[in-house]
Amino acid sequence: MESDKIKKVIEAAKLYYQLDYSQSEIAEMLGVSRPTVSRLLQQAKSEGIVNIEIHDPTKDIEQLRKKLKEKFQLEQVIIAFTPTYDEVIVKKYIGQAAADYIMNLAKDGDTIGASWGSTMYQVALHLQSKSLKNSLVVQLNGGVSDADISISPSEIVHLFGKAFGVVPYFMYLPAIVDQTLVKQAMMTDRHIRRVMDMGKNANIAVFTAGAPTPDSVLINSNYLRPDELEIVMTRAVGDICSRYYDQDGEICLPGLNERTVGIELAELRHKEHAILVAGGASKVNAIYGALKGRYGNTLVTDQITAKALLDKSKR
């Protein structure tokens, strides 16, 4: 190829592929016709000056899904493709993916238990309408009195109930009480016991994993004593339904766990569908610990978190 022609081919290719000029704009800039620009670009590809590689993210996601299922012995993995790793965006995308999955999964006769949190709020917001018969929705754990409405347990359970056209059952109790005796006394109330049993017997549980970060609603609720807070911040990797666990999925504060109101983590292992919905950089350790503890048989996350979980499992 002549030197001048090579230069023109390269110039046209750079303008088109690197600087995003249109073929008409390039023709005007080079003083040639638009068909000539098209031929120059075609020549750039045929001569190997330009190589076009198509990266199919759905192919990667399918591979990630299979690897996660095998590594953590999961029954189902749903991976949402997120355009950025911003945690607000991640929650929105995985919330949508989880909502779609739950809508297809839920059937007449199901009891659906739901936890709370900003990720769960996104799940609830994205649920479509699907009327169920002989079904109910129940809150899995107590809440915090000063929680923002976006993470209000009652609001989340209400949205679940509205989507499925069923009666929602709320747990108007604190997530953690001061004394074990207080919890034991509450459990003697037949109405509270009934809601607790509904959560225990639910065949579908939908929950997220929280991280023990300074902005955690649960940590900022002042339920934890100073010595407990120190242990949580140093040993815990996450919480599910307000119960803190370590990197191996083991409860890291048995005394605190005894004062926690709601479903026991061990009970999640026996659910027909235990759906963990979580993603984002701050949640990797929390998700990993939850999977090690086998608290979920279904994981809904994003592609970047999925890769991070597999990388962590290799270390």
C-alpha positions in Angstrom: 0.0 0.0 0.0 1.4 3.4 -0.9 2.6 5.6 1.9 0.2 8.4 1.3 -2.7 6.0 1.0 -1.7 4.3 4.3 -1.7 7.7 6.0 -5.2 8.5 4.7 -6.5 5.1 5.8 -5.0 5.5 9.3 -6.3 9.1 9.5 -9.8 8.1 8.5 -9.7 5.1 11.0 -8.6 7.3 13.9 -11.2 10.0 13.2 -14.0 7.3 12.9 -13.1 4.8 15.6 -11.2 6.9 18.2 -12.8 10.4 17.8 -16.3 9.3 16.8 -16.6 11.5 13.8 -19.3 10.5 11.3 -18.3 9.4 7.8 -19.8 12.5 6.3 -17.7 14.7 8.6 -14.5 12.7 7.8 -15.2 13.1 4.1 -15.4 16.9 4.5 -12.3 17.0 6.6 -10.2 14.9 4.2 -11.7 16.4 1.0 -13.0 13.1 -0.4 -16.4 11.6 -1.0 -18.4 9.7 1.7 -18.1 6.4 -0.3 -14.3 6.9 -0.4 -14.3 7.2 3.4 -16.3 4.0 3.6 -13.7 2.2 1.4 -10.9 3.6 3.5 -12.5 2.2 6.7 -13.1 -1.1 5.1 -9.5 -1.2 4.0 -8.3 -0.4 7.5 -10.1 -3.6 8.7 -9.0 -5.8 5.8 -5.3 -4.7 6.2 -5.4 -5.4 10.0 -4.9 -1.7 10.9 -8.2 -1.9 12.8 -9.4 -4.9 14.7 -12.9 -4.9 16.1 -13.6 -7.0 19.2 -17.1 -7.4 20.5 -17.2 -8.0 24.3 -20.5 -9.7 25.1 -21.2 -9.1 28.9 -24.0 -11.7 28.9 -21.5 -14.4 28.1 -19.4 -13.4 31.1 -22.4 -13.3 33.3 -23.4 -16.8 32.4 -19.9 -18.0 33.2 -19.9 -16.1 36.5 -23.3 -17.6 37.3 -22.2 -21.2 36.8 -19.0 -20.7 38.8 -20.8 -19.1 41.7 -23.4 -22.0 41.7 -20.6 -24.5 41.8 -18.3 -22.8 44.3 -21.0 -22.0 46.9 -23.3 -24.9 46.1 -26.2 -22.6 45.3 -29.5 -23.7 43.7 -29.9 -20.5 41.7 -27.8 -17.4 40.9 -29.2 -14.3 39.2 -26.6 -11.7 38.1 -27.8 -8.2 37.1 -25.5 -6.3 34.7 -24.9 -2.9 36.2 -23.4 0.0 34.2 -21.4 1.4 37.2 -20.3 0.2 40.6 -22.0 3.0 42.4 -23.9 1.4 45.3 -27.1 3.3 44.7 -27.2 2.1 41.1 -26.2 -1.4 42.1 -29.1 -1.7 44.5 -31.5 -0.5 41.9 -30.4 -3.0 39.3 -30.2 -6.0 41.6 -33.5 -5.0 43.2 -35.2 -5.1 39.8 -33.6 -8.5 39.0 -34.7 -9.9 42.4 -38.2 -8.5 41.9 -38.5 -10.1 38.5 -37.3 -13.5 39.9 -39.6 -13.4 42.8 -42.6 -12.6 40.6 -41.9 -15.6 38.4 -41.3 -17.8 41.4 -44.2 -17.0 43.7 -47.3 -19.2 43.5 -50.6 -19.7 45.3 -50.1 -21.1 48.8 -46.7 -19.5 49.4 -45.7 -17.7 52.5 -43.2 -15.0 51.7 -41.0 -13.6 54.5 -39.1 -10.3 53.9 -36.4 -8.5 55.8 -35.7 -4.8 55.6 -33.0 -2.4 54.3 -32.3 -0.1 51.4 -31.7 -3.0 49.0 -35.0 -4.7 50.1 -36.8 -1.4 49.5 -35.6 -1.5 45.9 -36.9 -5.1 45.6 -40.3 -4.0 47.0 -40.4 -0.9 44.7 -39.9 -3.0 41.5 -42.4 -5.8 42.3 -45.2 -5.9 39.7 -48.8 -7.1 40.4 -49.5 -10.8 40.7 -52.5 -12.0 42.8 -51.8 -15.0 44.9 -54.4 -17.2 46.7 -54.0 -18.7 50.2 -50.8 -16.8 50.6 -49.4 -14.2 52.9 -46.4 -11.9 53.5 -44.6 -11.6 56.8 -41.9 -9.4 58.3 -38.9 -11.5 59.3 -37.2 -9.4 61.9 -37.8 -6.4 64.1 -36.9 -2.9 63.0 -35.6 0.4 64.3 -37.8 3.2 65.5 -36.0 6.0 63.9 -35.4 4.4 60.5 -35.9 6.4 57.3 -39.1 5.6 55.4 -37.0 4.2 52.5 -35.9 1.3 54.8 -39.0 1.1 57.0 -39.8 -2.6 57.5 -43.5 -1.9 57.5 -43.3 0.0 54.2 -41.4 -2.8 52.6 -43.7 -5.6 53.8 -46.7 -3.4 52.8 -45.4 -3.1 49.2 -44.8 -6.9 49.1 -48.4 -7.5 50.3 -49.8 -5.0 47.8 -47.9 -6.5 44.9 -49.3 -10.0 45.6 -52.7 -8.9 46.8 -52.3 -10.6 50.2 -52.4 -9.6 53.8 -49.1 -8.4 55.2 -48.1 -9.3 58.8 -45.9 -6.8 60.5 -43.5 -7.2 63.4 -43.8 -3.9 65.4 -40.9 -4.7 67.6 -37.3 -3.5 68.0 -34.6 -5.4 66.2 -32.7 -5.8 69.4 -33.8 -5.5 73.0 -31.8 -4.6 76.1 -32.3 -7.8 78.0 -32.8 -11.5 77.0 -35.6 -11.6 79.6 -37.4 -8.8 77.7 -37.4 -10.9 74.5 -38.5 -14.0 76.4 -41.4 -12.1 77.8 -42.4 -10.8 74.4 -42.3 -14.3 72.9 -45.0 -15.4 75.4 -47.5 -13.0 73.7 -49.6 -15.2 71.3 -49.9 -12.5 68.7 -46.1 -11.9 68.5 -45.5 -15.6 68.6 -47.9 -16.1 65.7 -46.0 -13.6 63.5 -42.7 -15.2 64.5 -44.0 -18.7 63.6 -45.2 -17.3 60.2 -41.6 -16.2 59.4 -40.2 -19.5 60.6 -42.6 -21.5 58.5 -42.4 -19.3 55.3 -41.2 -21.3 52.3 -39.8 -18.2 50.6 -37.5 -15.8 52.5 -36.1 -12.7 50.8 -33.4 -10.8 52.7 -30.3 -8.8 52.2 -26.9 -8.7 54.0 -25.8 -5.5 55.8 -22.2 -4.4 56.3 -21.0 -3.1 59.7 -20.0 0.3 58.4 -20.3 3.7 60.3 -23.4 4.6 58.2 -25.2 1.4 59.1 -28.7 2.1 60.3 -28.5 -0.8 62.7 -25.2 0.4 64.2 -26.5 3.9 64.5 -29.7 2.7 66.3 -27.8 2.5 69.6 -29.0 -1.0 70.2 -25.4 -2.2 70.7 -23.4 -1.8 73.9 -19.9 -0.3 73.6 -18.2 -3.6 74.1 -20.5 -5.3 71.5 -20.0 -2.5 69.1 -16.2 -2.9 69.3 -16.5 -6.7 68.6 -19.0 -6.1 65.7 -16.7 -3.5 64.1 -13.6 -5.8 64.4 -15.0 -9.3 63.9 -18.3 -9.2 62.1 -18.4 -9.0 58.3 -22.2 -8.6 58.0 -25.6 -9.1 59.4 -28.7 -10.8 58.1 -32.0 -9.9 59.8 -30.0 -8.0 62.4 -27.9 -11.0 63.4 -24.1 -10.5 63.1 -21.8 -13.2 61.7 -18.1 -13.5 61.0 -16.2 -14.4 57.8 -17.0 -18.1 58.2 -20.7 -17.4 58.7 -20.7 -18.1 62.4 -22.6 -15.9 64.9 -20.0 -13.7 66.4 -21.9 -12.4 69.5 -24.1 -15.2 71.0 -25.3 -12.8 73.8 -26.4 -10.2 71.3 -28.0 -12.8 69.2 -30.1 -13.9 72.1 -31.5 -10.4 72.4 -32.2 -10.1 68.6 -35.9 -10.3 67.6 -36.7 -12.2 64.4 -35.9 -15.3 62.5 -32.8 -17.3 63.4 -30.2 -17.5 60.7 -30.1 -21.3 61.0 -33.7 -21.4 60.0 -32.9 -19.8 56.7 -31.0 -23.0 55.7 -34.2 -25.0 55.7 -36.2 -22.7 53.4 -37.4 -23.9 50.1 -36.2 -20.6 48.7 -33.7 -18.5 50.7 -33.0 -15.5 48.5 -30.1 -13.3 49.4 -30.2 -10.0 47.5 -27.0 -8.0 47.9 -24.2 -6.3 45.9 -21.7 -3.5 45.9 -18.1 -3.1 47.1 -19.0 -2.7 50.8 -21.0 -5.9 50.7 -18.5 -8.4 49.3 -17.3 -9.7 52.7 -20.9 -9.8 54.1 -22.1 -11.8 51.1 -19.1 -14.1 51.3 -19.7 -14.8 55.0 -23.4 -15.4 54.4 -22.6 -17.9 51.6 -20.1 -19.7 53.8 -22.7 -19.9 56.5 -25.1 -21.4 53.8 -27.9 -18.9 54.8 -29.0 -18.5 51.2 -29.6 -21.1 48.4 -30.3 -18.3 45.9 -28.1 -15.3 45.3 -29.1 -12.1 43.4 -26.1 -9.8 42.9 -24.2 -7.8 40.2 -21.5 -8.8 37.8 -18.7 -6.9 39.6 -19.6 -8.3 43.0 -19.8 -11.8 41.5 -16.2 -11.5 40.2 -15.1 -10.2 43.6 -16.7 -13.2 45.4 -14.9 -15.7 43.1 -11.6 -13.9 43.5 -12.0 -13.9 47.3 -12.8 -17.6 47.2 -9.4 -18.3 45.5 -7.4 -16.5 48.2 
